[in-house]
Amino acid sequence: MTEPNAPEKKPFLYVVVCACGIAGDVGKLITAAQERHWDVGVVATPQGLGFLDTEAIETRTGYPIRSAWRTPGELRPLPPADAIAVAPATFNTVNKWAAGISDTLALGILCEAYGMEIPTAVVPYLNAAQAAHPAYQQSLERLRGMGVLIGSYEPHKPKAGGGADRFRWEEALELLAPRLSARA
C-alpha cells in the first residue's frame, strides 16, 4: 500500500548509447522519455562515452553515466531497468549483442535483458555498406527472435555525413509503449 503523500515511482529506462556521430544528441531521447514520465539512466559503451557531454547528461538525469563494471561491494548506481532503449546502436554493438558477446557493461546489460525479460528496443544508426554485410541482417533476425523491437532507421550512404536529420530518437519509446502497457 502506498502512502497518500508518497511520490509515485516512475518506471526506469536505461538508454544505451554507442559511439557514433549522433550520440551527442541523446539528450533528445532523454527529454522525450522524461516527458513521458520515465526516470532515465544512461549506459554508454566505452567508446560511446567520449561522444557524450557527461556533466549535462548527469545533471539532466540525476544519475551517473555507467560505462564500466562495478567493483565487488560497490553499490548499484542505477535502479533496475523496467525497459531499455539502445539508441544509437552501431553495427558493432548489434552484431556483438546478437552473438551473445558481453565484453562491455553495455553489452552485458543487453545480453542479460533477454533472460530477465526486460522490454528492449534498438534504433540502429549505420551506413548502407555496413548494413549490406550478411552478419548484420542475421543479427537483426536473431534480435527479433529474442523479442527485441527494431527501429526503422534507413542506413545512410557511406562517407556522406550520415543521416542525423532522419534519426528518430523517440522511436525507441514508441516501440516500447505497447509492451509496457501489456505489462501494467
VOKOLDREN-687046 format. One record per residue: x, y, z of N, C-alpha, C in turn. Coordinates in Angstrom, 2 decimals, padded with zeros to 5 digits. Layout:
BEGIN
- X, Y, Z, X, Y, Z, X, Y, Z $
...
end
This chain:
BEGIN
- 000.84, -001.17, 000.00, 000.00, 000.00, 000.00, 000.89, 001.24, 000.00 $
- 000.55, 002.20, -000.86, 001.34, 003.42, -000.98, 000.80, 004.47, -000.02 $
- 001.71, 005.18, 000.60, 001.32, 006.28, 001.49, 000.61, 007.35, 000.67 $
- -000.39, 008.04, 001.22, -001.15, 009.04, 000.46, -000.30, 010.14, -000.16 $
- 000.74, 010.60, 000.53, 001.57, 011.69, 000.01, 002.90, 011.20, -000.57 $
- 003.07, 009.90, -000.68, 004.32, 009.36, -001.22, 004.38, 009.63, -002.72 $
- 005.55, 010.04, -003.23, 005.66, 010.27, -004.67, 005.50, 008.95, -005.42 $
- 004.85, 009.03, -006.58, 004.65, 007.84, -007.41, 006.00, 007.42, -008.01 $
- 006.27, 006.12, -007.96, 007.51, 005.61, -008.54, 007.37, 005.58, -010.06 $
- 008.27, 006.25, -010.71, 008.26, 006.27, -012.17, 008.98, 005.03, -012.69 $
- 008.59, 004.55, -013.86, 009.34, 003.45, -014.45, 010.75, 003.93, -014.83 $
- 011.71, 003.01, -014.82, 013.10, 003.38, -015.08, 013.56, 002.85, -016.43 $
- 014.08, 003.74, -017.25, 014.57, 003.41, -018.59, 016.07, 003.51, -018.65 $
- 016.73, 002.44, -019.09, 018.15, 002.52, -019.41, 018.24, 002.94, -020.87 $
- 019.05, 003.94, -021.15, 019.36, 004.34, -022.51, 020.81, 003.93, -022.76 $
- 020.99, 002.98, -023.65, 022.32, 002.51, -024.02, 022.77, 003.29, -025.24 $
- 023.93, 003.94, -025.13, 024.43, 004.81, -026.19, 025.75, 004.25, -026.73 $
- 025.83, 004.15, -028.05, 027.04, 003.64, -028.71, 027.81, 004.79, -029.36 $
- 029.04, 004.50, -029.75, 029.93, 005.51, -030.33, 029.61, 005.77, -031.80 $
- 028.99, 006.90, -032.06, 028.79, 007.34, -033.43, 028.50, 008.84, -033.42 $
- 028.52, 009.43, -034.58, 028.44, 010.88, -034.70, 027.24, 011.54, -034.07 $
- 026.11, 010.84, -033.98, 024.91, 011.46, -033.42, 024.74, 011.20, -031.93 $
- 025.62, 010.43, -031.32, 025.47, 010.06, -029.91, 025.31, 011.28, -029.00 $
- 025.96, 012.37, -029.34, 025.89, 013.58, -028.53, 024.50, 014.18, -028.44 $
- 023.60, 013.74, -029.32, 022.22, 014.24, -029.30, 021.29, 013.38, -028.46 $
- 021.83, 012.46, -027.66, 021.00, 011.55, -026.86, 020.08, 012.30, -025.90 $
- 020.40, 013.55, -025.62, 019.51, 014.37, -024.79, 018.10, 014.44, -025.35 $
- 017.95, 014.31, -026.66, 016.62, 014.32, -027.28, 015.80, 013.13, -026.78 $
- 016.43, 011.96, -026.68, 015.74, 010.77, -026.19, 015.47, 010.90, -024.69 $
- 016.44, 011.39, -023.96, 016.26, 011.56, -022.51, 015.08, 012.49, -022.23 $
- 015.04, 013.62, -022.93, 013.94, 014.57, -022.75, 012.60, 013.95, -023.10 $
- 012.54, 013.24, -024.23, 011.29, 012.60, -024.65, 010.83, 011.58, -023.62 $
- 011.76, 010.82, -023.05, 011.40, 009.82, -022.03, 010.91, 010.51, -020.76 $
- 011.60, 011.55, -020.34, 011.18, 012.25, -019.14, 009.81, 012.91, -019.32 $
- 009.52, 013.39, -020.52, 008.21, 013.97, -020.80, 007.11, 012.91, -020.73 $
- 007.48, 011.65, -020.94, 006.54, 010.52, -020.84, 006.58, 009.91, -019.43 $
- 007.15, 010.63, -018.49, 007.18, 010.25, -017.07, 008.07, 009.05, -016.76 $
- 009.21, 008.97, -017.43, 010.22, 007.97, -017.13, 011.34, 008.62, -016.32 $
- 011.96, 007.86, -015.43, 013.27, 008.21, -014.92, 014.25, 007.53, -015.86 $
- 015.41, 008.15, -016.08, 016.35, 007.67, -017.09, 017.75, 007.58, -016.53 $
- 018.42, 006.51, -016.90, 019.84, 006.34, -016.63, 020.54, 005.98, -017.93 $
- 021.73, 006.51, -018.14, 022.46, 006.27, -019.38, 023.60, 005.29, -019.13 $
- 023.70, 004.33, -020.05, 024.81, 003.38, -020.07, 025.47, 003.56, -021.42 $
- 026.74, 003.90, -021.42, 027.46, 004.13, -022.68, 028.48, 003.02, -022.91 $
- 028.68, 002.69, -024.17, 029.81, 001.82, -024.49, 031.07, 002.60, -024.14 $
- 032.19, 001.92, -023.89, 033.42, 002.66, -023.55, 033.79, 003.72, -024.59 $
- 033.65, 003.38, -025.87, 033.95, 004.37, -026.91, 032.85, 005.43, -027.01 $
- 031.62, 005.05, -026.74, 030.49, 005.98, -026.80, 030.59, 007.08, -025.77 $
- 031.21, 006.78, -024.64, 031.36, 007.76, -023.57, 032.04, 009.03, -024.07 $
- 033.00, 008.90, -024.97, 033.72, 010.05, -025.49, 032.88, 010.98, -026.36 $
- 031.70, 010.53, -026.77, 030.83, 011.34, -027.61, 029.81, 012.14, -026.79 $
- 029.80, 011.93, -025.48, 028.75, 012.50, -024.64, 029.23, 013.66, -023.77 $
- 028.32, 014.57, -023.49, 028.55, 015.63, -022.51, 028.11, 015.06, -021.16 $
- 029.06, 014.41, -020.50, 028.78, 013.69, -019.26, 028.09, 014.57, -018.23 $
- 028.63, 015.74, -018.00, 028.07, 016.63, -016.97, 026.62, 017.00, -017.28 $
- 026.34, 017.33, -018.53, 024.97, 017.73, -018.90, 024.00, 016.57, -018.74 $
- 024.41, 015.37, -019.14, 023.53, 014.21, -019.03, 023.29, 013.84, -017.58 $
- 024.34, 013.85, -016.78, 024.18, 013.51, -015.36, 023.33, 014.52, -014.63 $
- 023.44, 015.79, -015.01, 022.59, 016.82, -014.42, 021.14, 016.60, -014.82 $
- 020.92, 016.29, -016.09, 019.56, 016.10, -016.60, 018.89, 014.86, -015.99 $
- 019.65, 013.77, -015.83, 019.04, 012.52, -015.34, 019.10, 012.37, -013.82 $
- 020.10, 012.99, -013.20, 020.30, 012.82, -011.77, 021.07, 011.55, -011.42 $
- 021.61, 010.88, -012.43, 022.36, 009.64, -012.23, 023.69, 009.70, -012.98 $
- 024.69, 009.00, -012.49, 025.96, 008.94, -013.22, 025.80, 008.10, -014.49 $
- 026.57, 008.43, -015.51, 026.61, 007.59, -016.71, 027.43, 006.37, -016.36 $
- 026.92, 005.21, -016.70, 027.65, 003.96, -016.47, 028.35, 003.56, -017.76 $
- 029.58, 003.11, -017.65, 030.26, 002.55, -018.83, 031.23, 001.44, -018.43 $
- 031.42, 001.24, -017.15, 032.36, 000.22, -016.67, 031.69, -000.63, -015.61 $
- 032.20, -001.83, -015.44, 031.68, -002.75, -014.45, 031.90, -002.19, -013.05 $
- 031.02, -002.53, -012.13, 031.19, -002.17, -010.73, 032.23, -003.10, -010.11 $
- 032.87, -002.64, -009.08, 033.78, -003.50, -008.32, 032.97, -004.25, -007.27 $
- 033.47, -005.38, -006.78, 032.72, -006.13, -005.76, 032.42, -005.22, -004.56 $
- 031.18, -005.26, -004.12, 030.77, -004.47, -002.96, 030.34, -003.05, -003.30 $
- 030.62, -002.58, -004.49, 030.21, -001.23, -004.89, 028.69, -001.20, -005.10 $
- 028.06, -000.15, -004.60, 026.61, -000.02, -004.74, 026.22, 000.17, -006.20 $
- 025.03, -000.28, -006.53, 024.50, -000.10, -007.89, 024.07, 001.37, -008.04 $
- 024.64, 002.08, -009.01, 024.30, 003.50, -009.16, 022.96, 003.75, -009.85 $
- 022.41, 002.72, -010.51, 021.12, 002.88, -011.18, 020.13, 001.86, -010.63 $
- 018.86, 002.24, -010.55, 017.83, 001.26, -010.19, 017.71, 000.21, -011.30 $
- 017.04, -000.91, -011.04, 016.82, -001.90, -012.10, 016.00, -001.29, -013.24 $
- 016.26, -001.75, -014.44, 015.55, -001.23, -015.62, 014.18, -001.86, -015.78 $
- 013.20, -001.03, -016.09, 011.88, -001.52, -016.49, 011.83, -001.71, -018.00 $
- 012.71, -001.01, -018.72, 012.82, -001.12, -020.17, 014.20, -000.58, -020.57 $
- 014.60, -000.94, -021.79, 015.89, -000.48, -022.31, 015.70, 000.03, -023.73 $
- 016.30, 001.19, -024.01, 016.34, 001.75, -025.36, 017.81, 001.84, -025.77 $
- 018.15, 001.21, -026.88, 019.52, 001.25, -027.39, 019.50, 002.20, -028.58 $
- 020.03, 003.41, -028.38, 019.99, 004.41, -029.44, 021.06, 005.46, -029.19 $
- 021.88, 005.70, -030.16, 022.01, 004.99, -031.42, 022.78, 003.68, -031.21 $
- 022.40, 002.67, -031.97, 023.08, 001.37, -031.91, 023.96, 001.22, -033.14 $
- 025.20, 000.89, -032.92, 026.15, 000.74, -034.04, 026.14, -000.69, -034.59 $
- 026.72, -000.84, -035.76, 026.94, -002.13, -036.41, 027.63, -003.08, -035.43 $
- 028.67, -002.60, -034.77, 029.44, -003.42, -033.84, 028.58, -003.91, -032.67 $
- 027.83, -003.02, -032.05, 027.01, -003.40, -030.90, 025.91, -004.37, -031.30 $
- 025.23, -004.12, -032.41, 024.16, -005.02, -032.86, 024.71, -006.42, -033.08 $
- 025.85, -006.53, -033.76, 026.41, -007.85, -034.05, 026.92, -008.55, -032.80 $
- 027.60, -007.84, -031.92, 028.10, -008.47, -030.70, 026.94, -008.90, -029.81 $
- 025.96, -008.07, -029.66, 024.80, -008.38, -028.83, 024.11, -009.64, -029.33 $
- 023.84, -009.70, -030.63, 023.16, -010.86, -031.20, 023.99, -012.13, -031.03 $
- 025.31, -011.99, -031.03, 026.20, -013.15, -030.87, 026.38, -013.54, -029.40 $
- 025.85, -012.74, -028.48, 025.98, -013.04, -027.06, 027.32, -012.64, -026.49 $
- 028.01, -011.72, -027.14, 029.30, -011.24, -026.64, 029.05, -010.16, -025.60 $
- 029.65, -010.33, -024.44, 029.38, -009.46, -023.31, 030.69, -008.86, -022.79 $
- 031.42, -008.19, -023.67, 032.75, -007.69, -023.29, 032.76, -006.25, -022.81 $
- 031.59, -005.63, -022.69, 031.47, -004.30, -022.10, 030.25, -004.32, -021.18 $
- 030.16, -003.36, -020.30, 028.99, -003.27, -019.42, 027.71, -003.16, -020.25 $
- 027.72, -002.30, -021.28, 026.53, -002.11, -022.11, 026.07, -003.43, -022.71 $
- 026.99, -004.19, -023.28, 026.63, -005.47, -023.88, 026.21, -006.48, -022.81 $
- 026.84, -006.45, -021.66, 026.45, -007.33, -020.58, 025.00, -007.09, -020.16 $
- 024.63, -005.83, -020.05, 023.25, -005.47, -019.68, 022.29, -005.95, -020.76 $
- 022.65, -005.75, -022.03, 021.78, -006.16, -023.13, 021.64, -007.68, -023.19 $
- 022.72, -008.38, -023.00, 022.66, -009.85, -023.02, 021.81, -010.39, -021.88 $
- 021.91, -009.79, -020.71, 021.10, -010.22, -019.56, 019.63, -009.84, -019.71 $
- 019.35, -008.76, -020.41, 017.97, -008.27, -020.53, 017.04, -009.33, -021.11 $
- 017.55, -010.13, -022.03, 016.74, -011.18, -022.64, 016.28, -012.17, -021.57 $
- 017.20, -012.66, -020.77, 016.87, -013.62, -019.72, 016.03, -013.03, -018.61 $
- 016.10, -011.72, -018.44, 015.33, -011.04, -017.40, 013.99, -010.53, -017.93 $
- 013.75, -010.76, -019.22, 012.50, -010.35, -019.88, 012.23, -008.86, -019.77 $
- 013.28, -008.06, -019.94, 013.15, -006.61, -019.91, 012.84, -006.15, -021.33 $
- 011.73, -005.46, -021.55, 011.41, -004.96, -022.89, 012.56, -004.09, -023.41 $
- 012.99, -004.37, -024.63, 014.16, -003.69, -025.20, 013.87, -003.28, -026.63 $
- 014.20, -002.03, -026.95, 014.08, -001.52, -028.31, 015.45, -001.02, -028.75 $
- 015.74, -001.21, -030.03, 017.01, -000.77, -030.59, 016.74, 000.06, -031.85 $
- 017.42, 001.20, -031.94, 017.34, 002.02, -033.14, 018.76, 002.11, -033.70 $
- 019.05, 001.25, -034.69, 020.40, 001.24, -035.26, 020.70, 002.54, -036.03 $
- 021.97, 002.86, -036.06, 022.46, 004.00, -036.86, 023.75, 003.54, -037.51 $
- 023.68, 003.30, -038.82, 024.85, 002.82, -039.54, 024.71, 003.17, -041.01 $
- 025.79, 002.93, -041.75, 025.73, 003.25, -043.17, 025.33, 002.01, -043.98 $
- 024.95, 002.25, -045.23, 024.42, 001.19, -046.09, 025.46, 000.11, -046.38 $
- 026.74, 000.47, -046.42, 027.78, -000.54, -046.67, 027.86, -001.51, -045.50 $
- 027.77, -000.99, -044.28, 027.75, -001.87, -043.10, 026.49, -002.72, -043.09 $
- 025.36, -002.12, -043.38, 024.08, -002.84, -043.36, 024.03, -003.94, -044.41 $
- 024.83, -003.82, -045.46, 024.86, -004.84, -046.52, 025.58, -006.11, -046.08 $
- 026.38, -006.03, -045.04, 027.12, -007.20, -044.57, 026.14, -008.27, -044.09 $
- 026.30, -009.52, -044.52, 025.34, -010.57, -044.12, 025.21, -010.76, -042.62 $
- 026.26, -010.53, -041.87, 026.18, -010.71, -040.41, 025.17, -009.74, -039.80 $
- 025.06, -008.55, -040.35, 024.14, -007.56, -039.78, 022.69, -008.02, -039.90 $
- 022.29, -008.45, -041.08, 020.91, -008.93, -041.27, 020.63, -010.15, -040.39 $
- 021.60, -011.04, -040.27, 021.44, -012.21, -039.41, 021.29, -011.77, -037.95 $
- 022.05, -010.77, -037.56, 021.97, -010.26, -036.19, 020.60, -009.65, -035.91 $
- 020.07, -008.87, -036.85, 018.74, -008.29, -036.66, 017.70, -009.39, -036.51 $
- 017.81, -010.43, -037.32, 016.86, -011.53, -037.23, 016.96, -012.23, -035.88 $
- 018.17, -012.44, -035.41, 018.33, -013.09, -034.10, 017.73, -012.20, -033.01 $
- 017.99, -010.90, -033.05, 017.44, -009.99, -032.04, 015.90, -009.98, -032.10 $
- 015.33, -009.96, -033.31, 013.86, -010.03, -033.44, 013.35, -011.32, -032.80 $
- 014.04, -012.42, -033.05, 013.66, -013.70, -032.47, 013.72, -013.70, -030.95 $
- 014.52, -012.83, -030.39, 014.64, -012.68, -028.94, 013.59, -011.71, -028.39 $
- 012.78, -011.14, -029.28, 011.75, -010.20, -028.84, 012.19, -008.75, -028.80 $
- 013.41, -008.48, -029.29, 013.89, -007.09, -029.33, 013.12, -006.34, -030.42 $
- 012.69, -005.15, -030.11, 011.96, -004.30, -031.05, 012.97, -003.48, -031.84 $
- 012.88, -003.53, -033.17, 013.89, -002.92, -034.05, 013.32, -001.66, -034.70 $
- 014.06, -000.56, -034.59, 013.66, 000.70, -035.21, 013.78, 000.68, -036.71 $
- 013.27, 001.71, -037.34, 013.13, 001.75, -038.79, 014.16, 002.62, -039.52 $
- 015.20, 003.07, -038.83, 016.17, 003.95, -039.47, 016.72, 003.30, -040.74 $
- 016.67, 004.05, -041.84, 017.21, 003.59, -043.12, 018.69, 003.97, -043.18 $
- 019.60, 002.98, -043.31, 021.03, 003.29, -043.30, 021.39, 004.38, -044.33 $
- 022.31, 005.24, -043.91, 022.73, 006.34, -044.77, 023.86, 005.91, -045.71 $
- 024.10, 006.73, -046.70, 025.16, 006.48, -047.68, 026.53, 006.61, -046.99 $
- 027.46, 005.69, -047.26, 028.79, 005.79, -046.63, 029.52, 007.08, -047.03 $
- 030.29, 007.59, -046.11, 031.14, 008.77, -046.33, 030.35, 009.99, -046.79 $
- 029.07, 010.07, -046.38, 028.23, 011.18, -046.83, 027.74, 012.05, -045.67 $
- 028.33, 011.88, -044.50, 027.95, 012.73, -043.37, 026.81, 012.20, -042.54 $
- 026.33, 011.00, -042.83, 025.29, 010.39, -042.01, 023.91, 010.95, -042.27 $
- 022.95, 010.41, -041.55, 021.56, 010.81, -041.70, 020.97, 011.28, -040.40 $
- 021.70, 012.11, -039.68, 021.26, 012.58, -038.36, 019.87, 013.21, -038.42 $
- 019.56, 013.89, -039.50, 018.27, 014.56, -039.63, 017.11, 013.57, -039.76 $
- 017.42, 012.32, -040.12, 016.38, 011.30, -040.27, 016.28, 010.36, -039.07 $
- 017.18, 010.50, -038.11, 017.18, 009.62, -036.96, 016.11, 010.06, -035.98 $
- 015.17, 009.17, -035.69, 014.04, 009.47, -034.80, 014.31, 008.90, -033.41 $
- 014.85, 009.71, -032.54, 015.19, 009.28, -031.19, 013.98, 008.70, -030.45 $
- 012.84, 009.35, -030.60, 011.66, 008.93, -029.85, 011.08, 007.61, -030.35 $
- 011.55, 007.09, -031.49, 011.04, 005.82, -031.99, 011.24, 004.69, -030.98 $
- 012.32, 004.71, -030.24, 012.55, 003.67, -029.23, 011.40, 003.66, -028.22 $
- 010.96, 004.82, -027.80, 009.86, 004.92, -026.84, 008.54, 004.46, -027.46 $
- 008.33, 004.81, -028.72, 007.12, 004.39, -029.42, 007.07, 002.87, -029.54 $
- 008.21, 002.25, -029.81, 008.27, 000.80, -029.92, 007.98, 000.13, -028.58 $
- 008.48, 000.70, -027.51, 008.32, 000.11, -026.17, 006.92, 000.29, -025.60 $
- 006.22, 001.34, -025.98, 004.93, 001.68, -025.36, 003.94, 000.51, -025.31 $
- 003.69, -000.21, -026.41, 002.72, -001.31, -026.34, 003.17, -002.44, -025.39 $
- 004.46, -002.73, -025.35, 004.98, -003.79, -024.46, 004.77, -003.40, -023.01 $
- 005.00, -002.13, -022.72, 004.88, -001.69, -021.34, 003.43, -001.63, -020.90 $
- 002.53, -001.26, -021.81, 001.09, -001.24, -021.49, 000.61, -002.65, -021.17 $
- 001.12, -003.63, -021.90, 000.73, -005.02, -021.69, 001.20, -005.55, -020.34 $
- 002.31, -005.01, -019.84, 002.87, -005.47, -018.55, 002.18, -004.83, -017.36 $
- 001.52, -003.70, -017.59, 000.93, -002.94, -016.48, -000.27, -003.64, -015.87 $
end
